[in-house]
Amino acid sequence: MPLHGWRRLHGTDVVAQVEPIAGLGVWEVSVWLTTNPTGIVRMPRPIELLMSAQAKADNLARKTFDHECAVANCGEWLPIQL
């Protein structure tokens, strides 16, 4: 079974992502700008629960890129195949 993670767009340029760490049952949190996909910022520790990981990713996106979430400019969390 292929692994899948979750990704959410914040506005047009900020990406938040959570992906499973294979075999450990935890999630890795990362954010980046679509204009600089190599400038990935990761949380220093994995998160156990998916919803907690998604909330941490949203917070990391807001803090890292001075982003303000709003229904009009932030998408839904969507599954992605890894």
mmCIF file of the N, C-alpha and C atoms, coordinates in Angstrom:
data_MODEL
# 
_entry.id   MODEL 
# 
loop_
_atom_site.group_PDB 
_atom_site.id 
_atom_site.type_symbol 
_atom_site.label_atom_id 
_atom_site.label_alt_id 
_atom_site.label_comp_id 
_atom_site.label_asym_id 
_atom_site.label_entity_id 
_atom_site.label_seq_id 
_atom_site.pdbx_PDB_ins_code 
_atom_site.Cartn_x 
_atom_site.Cartn_y 
_atom_site.Cartn_z 
_atom_site.occupancy 
_atom_site.B_iso_or_equiv 
_atom_site.pdbx_formal_charge 
_atom_site.auth_seq_id 
_atom_site.auth_comp_id 
_atom_site.auth_asym_id 
_atom_site.auth_atom_id 
_atom_site.pdbx_PDB_model_num 
ATOM 1   N N  . MET A 1 1  ? 0.843   -1.182 0.000  1.00 0.00 ? 1  MET A N  1 
ATOM 2   C CA . MET A 1 1  ? 0.000   0.000  0.000  1.00 0.00 ? 1  MET A CA 1 
ATOM 3   C C  . MET A 1 1  ? 0.886   1.242  0.000  1.00 0.00 ? 1  MET A C  1 
ATOM 4   N N  . PRO A 1 2  ? 0.687   2.153  -0.967 1.00 0.00 ? 2  PRO A N  1 
ATOM 5   C CA . PRO A 1 2  ? 1.522   3.358  -1.001 1.00 0.00 ? 2  PRO A CA 1 
ATOM 6   C C  . PRO A 1 2  ? 1.213   4.293  0.165  1.00 0.00 ? 2  PRO A C  1 
ATOM 7   N N  . LEU A 1 3  ? 2.238   4.983  0.610  1.00 0.00 ? 3  LEU A N  1 
ATOM 8   C CA . LEU A 1 3  ? 2.062   5.971  1.672  1.00 0.00 ? 3  LEU A CA 1 
ATOM 9   C C  . LEU A 1 3  ? 1.413   7.226  1.109  1.00 0.00 ? 3  LEU A C  1 
ATOM 10  N N  . HIS A 1 4  ? 0.632   7.882  1.937  1.00 0.00 ? 4  HIS A N  1 
ATOM 11  C CA . HIS A 1 4  ? 0.128   9.189  1.525  1.00 0.00 ? 4  HIS A CA 1 
ATOM 12  C C  . HIS A 1 4  ? 0.238   10.151 2.695  1.00 0.00 ? 4  HIS A C  1 
ATOM 13  N N  . GLY A 1 5  ? 0.419   11.408 2.324  1.00 0.00 ? 5  GLY A N  1 
ATOM 14  C CA . GLY A 1 5  ? 0.505   12.481 3.300  1.00 0.00 ? 5  GLY A CA 1 
ATOM 15  C C  . GLY A 1 5  ? -0.642  13.438 3.051  1.00 0.00 ? 5  GLY A C  1 
ATOM 16  N N  . TRP A 1 6  ? -0.546  14.590 3.673  1.00 0.00 ? 6  TRP A N  1 
ATOM 17  C CA . TRP A 1 6  ? -1.578  15.613 3.545  1.00 0.00 ? 6  TRP A CA 1 
ATOM 18  C C  . TRP A 1 6  ? -0.923  16.956 3.260  1.00 0.00 ? 6  TRP A C  1 
ATOM 19  N N  . ARG A 1 7  ? -1.547  17.744 2.384  1.00 0.00 ? 7  ARG A N  1 
ATOM 20  C CA . ARG A 1 7  ? -0.993  19.044 2.009  1.00 0.00 ? 7  ARG A CA 1 
ATOM 21  C C  . ARG A 1 7  ? -2.109  20.085 1.988  1.00 0.00 ? 7  ARG A C  1 
ATOM 22  N N  . ARG A 1 8  ? -1.745  21.296 2.409  1.00 0.00 ? 8  ARG A N  1 
ATOM 23  C CA . ARG A 1 8  ? -2.690  22.411 2.407  1.00 0.00 ? 8  ARG A CA 1 
ATOM 24  C C  . ARG A 1 8  ? -2.005  23.661 1.880  1.00 0.00 ? 8  ARG A C  1 
ATOM 25  N N  . LEU A 1 9  ? -2.663  24.353 0.956  1.00 0.00 ? 9  LEU A N  1 
ATOM 26  C CA . LEU A 1 9  ? -2.152  25.621 0.458  1.00 0.00 ? 9  LEU A CA 1 
ATOM 27  C C  . LEU A 1 9  ? -2.696  26.748 1.325  1.00 0.00 ? 9  LEU A C  1 
ATOM 28  N N  . HIS A 1 10 ? -1.814  27.641 1.700  1.00 0.00 ? 10 HIS A N  1 
ATOM 29  C CA . HIS A 1 10 ? -2.168  28.843 2.449  1.00 0.00 ? 10 HIS A CA 1 
ATOM 30  C C  . HIS A 1 10 ? -1.923  30.012 1.507  1.00 0.00 ? 10 HIS A C  1 
ATOM 31  N N  . GLY A 1 11 ? -2.979  30.538 0.939  1.00 0.00 ? 11 GLY A N  1 
ATOM 32  C CA . GLY A 1 11 ? -2.809  31.577 -0.063 1.00 0.00 ? 11 GLY A CA 1 
ATOM 33  C C  . GLY A 1 11 ? -2.267  30.963 -1.342 1.00 0.00 ? 11 GLY A C  1 
ATOM 34  N N  . THR A 1 12 ? -1.535  31.735 -2.095 1.00 0.00 ? 12 THR A N  1 
ATOM 35  C CA . THR A 1 12 ? -1.004  31.244 -3.374 1.00 0.00 ? 12 THR A CA 1 
ATOM 36  C C  . THR A 1 12 ? 0.426   30.741 -3.277 1.00 0.00 ? 12 THR A C  1 
ATOM 37  N N  . ASP A 1 13 ? 1.118   31.026 -2.167 1.00 0.00 ? 13 ASP A N  1 
ATOM 38  C CA . ASP A 1 13 ? 2.549   30.729 -2.122 1.00 0.00 ? 13 ASP A CA 1 
ATOM 39  C C  . ASP A 1 13 ? 3.007   29.843 -0.965 1.00 0.00 ? 13 ASP A C  1 
ATOM 40  N N  . VAL A 1 14 ? 2.222   29.694 0.079  1.00 0.00 ? 14 VAL A N  1 
ATOM 41  C CA . VAL A 1 14 ? 2.656   28.952 1.263  1.00 0.00 ? 14 VAL A CA 1 
ATOM 42  C C  . VAL A 1 14 ? 2.044   27.550 1.244  1.00 0.00 ? 14 VAL A C  1 
ATOM 43  N N  . VAL A 1 15 ? 2.908   26.546 1.422  1.00 0.00 ? 15 VAL A N  1 
ATOM 44  C CA . VAL A 1 15 ? 2.480   25.147 1.444  1.00 0.00 ? 15 VAL A CA 1 
ATOM 45  C C  . VAL A 1 15 ? 2.781   24.567 2.824  1.00 0.00 ? 15 VAL A C  1 
ATOM 46  N N  . ALA A 1 16 ? 1.792   23.885 3.405  1.00 0.00 ? 16 ALA A N  1 
ATOM 47  C CA . ALA A 1 16 ? 1.972   23.141 4.649  1.00 0.00 ? 16 ALA A CA 1 
ATOM 48  C C  . ALA A 1 16 ? 1.763   21.665 4.319  1.00 0.00 ? 16 ALA A C  1 
ATOM 49  N N  . GLN A 1 17 ? 2.607   20.807 4.896  1.00 0.00 ? 17 GLN A N  1 
ATOM 50  C CA . GLN A 1 17 ? 2.508   19.383 4.579  1.00 0.00 ? 17 GLN A CA 1 
ATOM 51  C C  . GLN A 1 17 ? 2.808   18.551 5.811  1.00 0.00 ? 17 GLN A C  1 
ATOM 52  N N  . VAL A 1 18 ? 2.097   17.431 5.926  1.00 0.00 ? 18 VAL A N  1 
ATOM 53  C CA . VAL A 1 18 ? 2.419   16.416 6.925  1.00 0.00 ? 18 VAL A CA 1 
ATOM 54  C C  . VAL A 1 18 ? 2.543   15.097 6.182  1.00 0.00 ? 18 VAL A C  1 
ATOM 55  N N  . GLU A 1 19 ? 3.559   14.329 6.541  1.00 0.00 ? 19 GLU A N  1 
ATOM 56  C CA . GLU A 1 19 ? 3.737   13.030 5.906  1.00 0.00 ? 19 GLU A CA 1 
ATOM 57  C C  . GLU A 1 19 ? 4.181   12.022 6.950  1.00 0.00 ? 19 GLU A C  1 
ATOM 58  N N  . PRO A 1 20 ? 3.760   10.772 6.767  1.00 0.00 ? 20 PRO A N  1 
ATOM 59  C CA . PRO A 1 20 ? 4.100   9.752  7.751  1.00 0.00 ? 20 PRO A CA 1 
ATOM 60  C C  . PRO A 1 20 ? 5.578   9.372  7.658  1.00 0.00 ? 20 PRO A C  1 
ATOM 61  N N  . ILE A 1 21 ? 6.136   9.050  8.791  1.00 0.00 ? 21 ILE A N  1 
ATOM 62  C CA . ILE A 1 21 ? 7.476   8.470  8.821  1.00 0.00 ? 21 ILE A CA 1 
ATOM 63  C C  . ILE A 1 21 ? 7.254   6.966  8.855  1.00 0.00 ? 21 ILE A C  1 
ATOM 64  N N  . ALA A 1 22 ? 7.624   6.286  7.785  1.00 0.00 ? 22 ALA A N  1 
ATOM 65  C CA . ALA A 1 22 ? 7.315   4.868  7.583  1.00 0.00 ? 22 ALA A CA 1 
ATOM 66  C C  . ALA A 1 22 ? 7.703   4.012  8.787  1.00 0.00 ? 22 ALA A C  1 
ATOM 67  N N  . GLY A 1 23 ? 6.742   3.206  9.219  1.00 0.00 ? 23 GLY A N  1 
ATOM 68  C CA . GLY A 1 23 ? 6.984   2.240  10.275 1.00 0.00 ? 23 GLY A CA 1 
ATOM 69  C C  . GLY A 1 23 ? 6.985   2.780  11.688 1.00 0.00 ? 23 GLY A C  1 
ATOM 70  N N  . LEU A 1 24 ? 6.882   4.092  11.861 1.00 0.00 ? 24 LEU A N  1 
ATOM 71  C CA . LEU A 1 24 ? 6.957   4.667  13.205 1.00 0.00 ? 24 LEU A CA 1 
ATOM 72  C C  . LEU A 1 24 ? 5.608   5.165  13.732 1.00 0.00 ? 24 LEU A C  1 
ATOM 73  N N  . GLY A 1 25 ? 4.626   5.333  12.859 1.00 0.00 ? 25 GLY A N  1 
ATOM 74  C CA . GLY A 1 25 ? 3.323   5.795  13.294 1.00 0.00 ? 25 GLY A CA 1 
ATOM 75  C C  . GLY A 1 25 ? 3.294   7.245  13.748 1.00 0.00 ? 25 GLY A C  1 
ATOM 76  N N  . VAL A 1 26 ? 4.204   8.055  13.212 1.00 0.00 ? 26 VAL A N  1 
ATOM 77  C CA . VAL A 1 26 ? 4.255   9.479  13.541 1.00 0.00 ? 26 VAL A CA 1 
ATOM 78  C C  . VAL A 1 26 ? 4.308   10.282 12.242 1.00 0.00 ? 26 VAL A C  1 
ATOM 79  N N  . TRP A 1 27 ? 4.090   11.591 12.376 1.00 0.00 ? 27 TRP A N  1 
ATOM 80  C CA . TRP A 1 27 ? 4.005   12.483 11.219 1.00 0.00 ? 27 TRP A CA 1 
ATOM 81  C C  . TRP A 1 27 ? 5.110   13.530 11.255 1.00 0.00 ? 27 TRP A C  1 
ATOM 82  N N  . GLU A 1 28 ? 5.702   13.796 10.088 1.00 0.00 ? 28 GLU A N  1 
ATOM 83  C CA . GLU A 1 28 ? 6.680   14.870 9.932  1.00 0.00 ? 28 GLU A CA 1 
ATOM 84  C C  . GLU A 1 28 ? 5.952   16.094 9.378  1.00 0.00 ? 28 GLU A C  1 
ATOM 85  N N  . VAL A 1 29 ? 6.247   17.256 9.954  1.00 0.00 ? 29 VAL A N  1 
ATOM 86  C CA . VAL A 1 29 ? 5.596   18.516 9.578  1.00 0.00 ? 29 VAL A CA 1 
ATOM 87  C C  . VAL A 1 29 ? 6.594   19.398 8.835  1.00 0.00 ? 29 VAL A C  1 
ATOM 88  N N  . SER A 1 30 ? 6.177   19.966 7.701  1.00 0.00 ? 30 SER A N  1 
ATOM 89  C CA . SER A 1 30 ? 7.045   20.880 6.964  1.00 0.00 ? 30 SER A CA 1 
ATOM 90  C C  . SER A 1 30 ? 6.219   21.950 6.268  1.00 0.00 ? 30 SER A C  1 
ATOM 91  N N  . VAL A 1 31 ? 6.871   23.072 5.991  1.00 0.00 ? 31 VAL A N  1 
ATOM 92  C CA . VAL A 1 31 ? 6.261   24.174 5.239  1.00 0.00 ? 31 VAL A CA 1 
ATOM 93  C C  . VAL A 1 31 ? 7.301   24.743 4.288  1.00 0.00 ? 31 VAL A C  1 
ATOM 94  N N  . TRP A 1 32 ? 6.835   25.349 3.208  1.00 0.00 ? 32 TRP A N  1 
ATOM 95  C CA . TRP A 1 32 ? 7.731   26.003 2.258  1.00 0.00 ? 32 TRP A CA 1 
ATOM 96  C C  . TRP A 1 32 ? 6.929   26.948 1.373  1.00 0.00 ? 32 TRP A C  1 
ATOM 97  N N  . LEU A 1 33 ? 7.647   27.742 0.612  1.00 0.00 ? 33 LEU A N  1 
ATOM 98  C CA . LEU A 1 33 ? 7.038   28.636 -0.374 1.00 0.00 ? 33 LEU A CA 1 
ATOM 99  C C  . LEU A 1 33 ? 7.085   27.975 -1.743 1.00 0.00 ? 33 LEU A C  1 
ATOM 100 N N  . THR A 1 34 ? 6.026   28.126 -2.530 1.00 0.00 ? 34 THR A N  1 
ATOM 101 C CA . THR A 1 34 ? 6.053   27.553 -3.875 1.00 0.00 ? 34 THR A CA 1 
ATOM 102 C C  . THR A 1 34 ? 7.126   28.220 -4.729 1.00 0.00 ? 34 THR A C  1 
ATOM 103 N N  . THR A 1 35 ? 7.471   29.449 -4.398 1.00 0.00 ? 35 THR A N  1 
ATOM 104 C CA . THR A 1 35 ? 8.514   30.166 -5.130 1.00 0.00 ? 35 THR A CA 1 
ATOM 105 C C  . THR A 1 35 ? 9.914   29.744 -4.700 1.00 0.00 ? 35 THR A C  1 
ATOM 106 N N  . ASN A 1 36 ? 10.020  28.972 -3.610 1.00 0.00 ? 36 ASN A N  1 
ATOM 107 C CA . ASN A 1 36 ? 11.309  28.476 -3.131 1.00 0.00 ? 36 ASN A CA 1 
ATOM 108 C C  . ASN A 1 36 ? 11.118  27.092 -2.509 1.00 0.00 ? 36 ASN A C  1 
ATOM 109 N N  . PRO A 1 37 ? 10.824  26.069 -3.329 1.00 0.00 ? 37 PRO A N  1 
ATOM 110 C CA . PRO A 1 37 ? 10.530  24.744 -2.794 1.00 0.00 ? 37 PRO A CA 1 
ATOM 111 C C  . PRO A 1 37 ? 11.714  24.054 -2.122 1.00 0.00 ? 37 PRO A C  1 
ATOM 112 N N  . THR A 1 38 ? 12.920  24.585 -2.290 1.00 0.00 ? 38 THR A N  1 
ATOM 113 C CA . THR A 1 38 ? 14.073  23.996 -1.600 1.00 0.00 ? 38 THR A CA 1 
ATOM 114 C C  . THR A 1 38 ? 14.271  24.591 -0.211 1.00 0.00 ? 38 THR A C  1 
ATOM 115 N N  . GLY A 1 39 ? 13.547  25.659 0.110  1.00 0.00 ? 39 GLY A N  1 
ATOM 116 C CA . GLY A 1 39 ? 13.665  26.311 1.421  1.00 0.00 ? 39 GLY A CA 1 
ATOM 117 C C  . GLY A 1 39 ? 12.675  25.732 2.423  1.00 0.00 ? 39 GLY A C  1 
ATOM 118 N N  . ILE A 1 40 ? 12.719  24.428 2.607  1.00 0.00 ? 40 ILE A N  1 
ATOM 119 C CA . ILE A 1 40 ? 11.771  23.737 3.484  1.00 0.00 ? 40 ILE A CA 1 
ATOM 120 C C  . ILE A 1 40 ? 12.119  23.982 4.947  1.00 0.00 ? 40 ILE A C  1 
ATOM 121 N N  . VAL A 1 41 ? 11.102  24.295 5.744  1.00 0.00 ? 41 VAL A N  1 
ATOM 122 C CA . VAL A 1 41 ? 11.247  24.449 7.194  1.00 0.00 ? 41 VAL A CA 1 
ATOM 123 C C  . VAL A 1 41 ? 10.498  23.286 7.831  1.00 0.00 ? 41 VAL A C  1 
ATOM 124 N N  . ARG A 1 42 ? 11.186  22.513 8.677  1.00 0.00 ? 42 ARG A N  1 
ATOM 125 C CA . ARG A 1 42 ? 10.580  21.354 9.320  1.00 0.00 ? 42 ARG A CA 1 
ATOM 126 C C  . ARG A 1 42 ? 10.474  21.551 10.827 1.00 0.00 ? 42 ARG A C  1 
ATOM 127 N N  . MET A 1 43 ? 9.456   20.947 11.419 1.00 0.00 ? 43 MET A N  1 
ATOM 128 C CA . MET A 1 43 ? 9.359   20.891 12.881 1.00 0.00 ? 43 MET A CA 1 
ATOM 129 C C  . MET A 1 43 ? 10.486  19.971 13.360 1.00 0.00 ? 43 MET A C  1 
ATOM 130 N N  . PRO A 1 44 ? 11.101  20.285 14.500 1.00 0.00 ? 44 PRO A N  1 
ATOM 131 C CA . PRO A 1 44 ? 12.230  19.481 14.954 1.00 0.00 ? 44 PRO A CA 1 
ATOM 132 C C  . PRO A 1 44 ? 11.864  18.068 15.410 1.00 0.00 ? 44 PRO A C  1 
ATOM 133 N N  . ARG A 1 45 ? 10.605  17.849 15.795 1.00 0.00 ? 45 ARG A N  1 
ATOM 134 C CA . ARG A 1 45 ? 10.192  16.522 16.265 1.00 0.00 ? 45 ARG A CA 1 
ATOM 135 C C  . ARG A 1 45 ? 8.933   16.071 15.542 1.00 0.00 ? 45 ARG A C  1 
ATOM 136 N N  . PRO A 1 46 ? 8.800   14.757 15.336 1.00 0.00 ? 46 PRO A N  1 
ATOM 137 C CA . PRO A 1 46 ? 7.569   14.247 14.727 1.00 0.00 ? 46 PRO A CA 1 
ATOM 138 C C  . PRO A 1 46 ? 6.390   14.363 15.698 1.00 0.00 ? 46 PRO A C  1 
ATOM 139 N N  . ILE A 1 47 ? 5.192   14.328 15.151 1.00 0.00 ? 47 ILE A N  1 
ATOM 140 C CA . ILE A 1 47 ? 3.951   14.462 15.902 1.00 0.00 ? 47 ILE A CA 1 
ATOM 141 C C  . ILE A 1 47 ? 3.176   13.147 15.778 1.00 0.00 ? 47 ILE A C  1 
ATOM 142 N N  . GLU A 1 48 ? 2.565   12.693 16.878 1.00 0.00 ? 48 GLU A N  1 
ATOM 143 C CA . GLU A 1 48 ? 1.880   11.406 16.872 1.00 0.00 ? 48 GLU A CA 1 
ATOM 144 C C  . GLU A 1 48 ? 0.524   11.411 16.184 1.00 0.00 ? 48 GLU A C  1 
ATOM 145 N N  . LEU A 1 49 ? -0.298  12.419 16.419 1.00 0.00 ? 49 LEU A N  1 
ATOM 146 C CA . LEU A 1 49 ? -1.654  12.428 15.875 1.00 0.00 ? 49 LEU A CA 1 
ATOM 147 C C  . LEU A 1 49 ? -1.741  13.290 14.616 1.00 0.00 ? 49 LEU A C  1 
ATOM 148 N N  . LEU A 1 50 ? -2.467  12.797 13.614 1.00 0.00 ? 50 LEU A N  1 
ATOM 149 C CA . LEU A 1 50 ? -2.581  13.515 12.347 1.00 0.00 ? 50 LEU A CA 1 
ATOM 150 C C  . LEU A 1 50 ? -3.158  14.914 12.533 1.00 0.00 ? 50 LEU A C  1 
ATOM 151 N N  . MET A 1 51 ? -4.260  15.040 13.251 1.00 0.00 ? 51 MET A N  1 
ATOM 152 C CA . MET A 1 51 ? -4.872  16.366 13.411 1.00 0.00 ? 51 MET A CA 1 
ATOM 153 C C  . MET A 1 51 ? -3.954  17.327 14.152 1.00 0.00 ? 51 MET A C  1 
ATOM 154 N N  . SER A 1 52 ? -3.191  16.837 15.093 1.00 0.00 ? 52 SER A N  1 
ATOM 155 C CA . SER A 1 52 ? -2.214  17.677 15.795 1.00 0.00 ? 52 SER A CA 1 
ATOM 156 C C  . SER A 1 52 ? -1.107  18.107 14.844 1.00 0.00 ? 52 SER A C  1 
ATOM 157 N N  . ALA A 1 53 ? -0.665  17.179 13.998 1.00 0.00 ? 53 ALA A N  1 
ATOM 158 C CA . ALA A 1 53 ? 0.381   17.502 13.019 1.00 0.00 ? 53 ALA A CA 1 
ATOM 159 C C  . ALA A 1 53 ? -0.111  18.565 12.042 1.00 0.00 ? 53 ALA A C  1 
ATOM 160 N N  . GLN A 1 54 ? -1.352  18.462 11.602 1.00 0.00 ? 54 GLN A N  1 
ATOM 161 C CA . GLN A 1 54 ? -1.904  19.459 10.688 1.00 0.00 ? 54 GLN A CA 1 
ATOM 162 C C  . GLN A 1 54 ? -2.002  20.829 11.368 1.00 0.00 ? 54 GLN A C  1 
ATOM 163 N N  . ALA A 1 55 ? -2.423  20.845 12.622 1.00 0.00 ? 55 ALA A N  1 
ATOM 164 C CA . ALA A 1 55 ? -2.498  22.115 13.357 1.00 0.00 ? 55 ALA A CA 1 
ATOM 165 C C  . ALA A 1 55 ? -1.113  22.720 13.534 1.00 0.00 ? 55 ALA A C  1 
ATOM 166 N N  . LYS A 1 56 ? -0.106  21.883 13.829 1.00 0.00 ? 56 LYS A N  1 
ATOM 167 C CA . LYS A 1 56 ? 1.273   22.373 13.973 1.00 0.00 ? 56 LYS A CA 1 
ATOM 168 C C  . LYS A 1 56 ? 1.774   22.919 12.639 1.00 0.00 ? 56 LYS A C  1 
ATOM 169 N N  . ALA A 1 57 ? 1.427   22.258 11.543 1.00 0.00 ? 57 ALA A N  1 
ATOM 170 C CA . ALA A 1 57 ? 1.844   22.731 10.215 1.00 0.00 ? 57 ALA A CA 1 
ATOM 171 C C  . ALA A 1 57 ? 1.220   24.092 9.913  1.00 0.00 ? 57 ALA A C  1 
ATOM 172 N N  . ASP A 1 58 ? -0.058  24.246 10.249 1.00 0.00 ? 58 ASP A N  1 
ATOM 173 C CA . ASP A 1 58 ? -0.716  25.542 10.050 1.00 0.00 ? 58 ASP A CA 1 
ATOM 174 C C  . ASP A 1 58 ? -0.026  26.633 10.874 1.00 0.00 ? 58 ASP A C  1 
ATOM 175 N N  . ASN A 1 59 ? 0.265   26.331 12.128 1.00 0.00 ? 59 ASN A N  1 
ATOM 176 C CA . ASN A 1 59 ? 0.953   27.305 12.997 1.00 0.00 ? 59 ASN A CA 1 
ATOM 177 C C  . ASN A 1 59 ? 2.345   27.636 12.471 1.00 0.00 ? 59 ASN A C  1 
ATOM 178 N N  . LEU A 1 60 ? 3.071   26.612 12.015 1.00 0.00 ? 60 LEU A N  1 
ATOM 179 C CA . LEU A 1 60 ? 4.412   26.831 11.480 1.00 0.00 ? 60 LEU A CA 1 
ATOM 180 C C  . LEU A 1 60 ? 4.353   27.722 10.230 1.00 0.00 ? 60 LEU A C  1 
ATOM 181 N N  . ALA A 1 61 ? 3.359   27.506 9.381  1.00 0.00 ? 61 ALA A N  1 
ATOM 182 C CA . ALA A 1 61 ? 3.185   28.341 8.183  1.00 0.00 ? 61 ALA A CA 1 
ATOM 183 C C  . ALA A 1 61 ? 2.918   29.791 8.568  1.00 0.00 ? 61 ALA A C  1 
ATOM 184 N N  . ARG A 1 62 ? 2.051   29.989 9.567  1.00 0.00 ? 62 ARG A N  1 
ATOM 185 C CA . ARG A 1 62 ? 1.737   31.356 10.002 1.00 0.00 ? 62 ARG A CA 1 
ATOM 186 C C  . ARG A 1 62 ? 2.965   32.055 10.570 1.00 0.00 ? 62 ARG A C  1 
ATOM 187 N N  . LYS A 1 63 ? 3.695   31.358 11.411 1.00 0.00 ? 63 LYS A N  1 
ATOM 188 C CA . LYS A 1 63 ? 4.870   31.971 12.055 1.00 0.00 ? 63 LYS A CA 1 
ATOM 189 C C  . LYS A 1 63 ? 6.032   32.162 11.096 1.00 0.00 ? 63 LYS A C  1 
ATOM 190 N N  . THR A 1 64 ? 6.310   31.173 10.281 1.00 0.00 ? 64 THR A N  1 
ATOM 191 C CA . THR A 1 64 ? 7.475   31.226 9.391  1.00 0.00 ? 64 THR A CA 1 
ATOM 192 C C  . THR A 1 64 ? 7.317   32.278 8.298  1.00 0.00 ? 64 THR A C  1 
ATOM 193 N N  . PHE A 1 65 ? 6.116   32.387 7.751  1.00 0.00 ? 65 PHE A N  1 
ATOM 194 C CA . PHE A 1 65 ? 5.906   33.256 6.593  1.00 0.00 ? 65 PHE A CA 1 
ATOM 195 C C  . PHE A 1 65 ? 4.985   34.433 6.884  1.00 0.00 ? 65 PHE A C  1 
ATOM 196 N N  . ASP A 1 66 ? 4.780   34.731 8.164  1.00 0.00 ? 66 ASP A N  1 
ATOM 197 C CA . ASP A 1 66 ? 3.933   35.851 8.571  1.00 0.00 ? 66 ASP A CA 1 
ATOM 198 C C  . ASP A 1 66 ? 2.608   35.803 7.817  1.00 0.00 ? 66 ASP A C  1 
ATOM 199 N N  . HIS A 1 67 ? 2.014   34.628 7.825  1.00 0.00 ? 67 HIS A N  1 
ATOM 200 C CA . HIS A 1 67 ? 0.771   34.371 7.094  1.00 0.00 ? 67 HIS A CA 1 
ATOM 201 C C  . HIS A 1 67 ? -0.422  34.487 8.041  1.00 0.00 ? 67 HIS A C  1 
ATOM 202 N N  . GLU A 1 68 ? -1.512  35.007 7.529  1.00 0.00 ? 68 GLU A N  1 
ATOM 203 C CA . GLU A 1 68 ? -2.747  35.081 8.299  1.00 0.00 ? 68 GLU A CA 1 
ATOM 204 C C  . GLU A 1 68 ? -3.802  34.231 7.587  1.00 0.00 ? 68 GLU A C  1 
ATOM 205 N N  . CYS A 1 69 ? -4.268  33.185 8.266  1.00 0.00 ? 69 CYS A N  1 
ATOM 206 C CA . CYS A 1 69 ? -5.255  32.289 7.664  1.00 0.00 ? 69 CYS A CA 1 
ATOM 207 C C  . CYS A 1 69 ? -6.621  32.961 7.556  1.00 0.00 ? 69 CYS A C  1 
ATOM 208 N N  . ALA A 1 70 ? -7.302  32.640 6.460  1.00 0.00 ? 70 ALA A N  1 
ATOM 209 C CA . ALA A 1 70 ? -8.672  33.085 6.245  1.00 0.00 ? 70 ALA A CA 1 
ATOM 210 C C  . ALA A 1 70 ? -9.332  32.087 5.307  1.00 0.00 ? 70 ALA A C  1 
ATOM 211 N N  . VAL A 1 71 ? -10.613 31.873 5.485  1.00 0.00 ? 71 VAL A N  1 
ATOM 212 C CA . VAL A 1 71 ? -11.344 30.911 4.663  1.00 0.00 ? 71 VAL A CA 1 
ATOM 213 C C  . VAL A 1 71 ? -11.191 31.236 3.179  1.00 0.00 ? 71 VAL A C  1 
ATOM 214 N N  . ALA A 1 72 ? -11.134 32.501 2.846  1.00 0.00 ? 72 ALA A N  1 
ATOM 215 C CA . ALA A 1 72 ? -11.056 32.916 1.442  1.00 0.00 ? 72 ALA A CA 1 
ATOM 216 C C  . ALA A 1 72 ? -9.720  32.586 0.779  1.00 0.00 ? 72 ALA A C  1 
ATOM 217 N N  . ASN A 1 73 ? -8.638  32.442 1.565  1.00 0.00 ? 73 ASN A N  1 
ATOM 218 C CA . ASN A 1 73 ? -7.333  32.233 0.913  1.00 0.00 ? 73 ASN A CA 1 
ATOM 219 C C  . ASN A 1 73 ? -6.612  30.959 1.329  1.00 0.00 ? 73 ASN A C  1 
ATOM 220 N N  . CYS A 1 74 ? -7.169  30.160 2.222  1.00 0.00 ? 74 CYS A N  1 
ATOM 221 C CA . CYS A 1 74 ? -6.512  28.909 2.627  1.00 0.00 ? 74 CYS A CA 1 
ATOM 222 C C  . CYS A 1 74 ? -7.357  27.723 2.186  1.00 0.00 ? 74 CYS A C  1 
ATOM 223 N N  . GLY A 1 75 ? -6.702  26.762 1.569  1.00 0.00 ? 75 GLY A N  1 
ATOM 224 C CA . GLY A 1 75 ? -7.410  25.589 1.074  1.00 0.00 ? 75 GLY A CA 1 
ATOM 225 C C  . GLY A 1 75 ? -7.662  24.560 2.165  1.00 0.00 ? 75 GLY A C  1 
ATOM 226 N N  . GLU A 1 76 ? -8.225  23.448 1.762  1.00 0.00 ? 76 GLU A N  1 
ATOM 227 C CA . GLU A 1 76 ? -8.476  22.309 2.636  1.00 0.00 ? 76 GLU A CA 1 
ATOM 228 C C  . GLU A 1 76 ? -7.246  21.410 2.675  1.00 0.00 ? 76 GLU A C  1 
ATOM 229 N N  . TRP A 1 77 ? -7.147  20.605 3.702  1.00 0.00 ? 77 TRP A N  1 
ATOM 230 C CA . TRP A 1 77 ? -6.114  19.568 3.751  1.00 0.00 ? 77 TRP A CA 1 
ATOM 231 C C  . TRP A 1 77 ? -6.514  18.479 2.762  1.00 0.00 ? 77 TRP A C  1 
ATOM 232 N N  . LEU A 1 78 ? -5.637  18.209 1.792  1.00 0.00 ? 78 LEU A N  1 
ATOM 233 C CA . LEU A 1 78 ? -5.900  17.206 0.764  1.00 0.00 ? 78 LEU A CA 1 
ATOM 234 C C  . LEU A 1 78 ? -4.855  16.109 0.820  1.00 0.00 ? 78 LEU A C  1 
ATOM 235 N N  . PRO A 1 79 ? -5.266  14.856 0.553  1.00 0.00 ? 79 PRO A N  1 
ATOM 236 C CA . PRO A 1 79 ? -4.297  13.754 0.553  1.00 0.00 ? 79 PRO A CA 1 
ATOM 237 C C  . PRO A 1 79 ? -3.381  13.840 -0.664 1.00 0.00 ? 79 PRO A C  1 
ATOM 238 N N  . ILE A 1 80 ? -2.138  13.460 -0.467 1.00 0.00 ? 80 ILE A N  1 
ATOM 239 C CA . ILE A 1 80 ? -1.166  13.388 -1.560 1.00 0.00 ? 80 ILE A CA 1 
ATOM 240 C C  . ILE A 1 80 ? -0.480  12.037 -1.503 1.00 0.00 ? 80 ILE A C  1 
ATOM 241 N N  . GLN A 1 81 ? -0.158  11.482 -2.636 1.00 0.00 ? 81 GLN A N  1 
ATOM 242 C CA . GLN A 1 81 ? 0.573   10.214 -2.666 1.00 0.00 ? 81 GLN A CA 1 
ATOM 243 C C  . GLN A 1 81 ? 2.059   10.509 -2.631 1.00 0.00 ? 81 GLN A C  1 
ATOM 244 N N  . LEU A 1 82 ? 2.765   9.783  -1.785 1.00 0.00 ? 82 LEU A N  1 
ATOM 245 C CA . LEU A 1 82 ? 4.207   9.995  -1.647 1.00 0.00 ? 82 LEU A CA 1 
ATOM 246 C C  . LEU A 1 82 ? 4.984   8.961  -2.421 1.00 0.00 ? 82 LEU A C  1 
# 
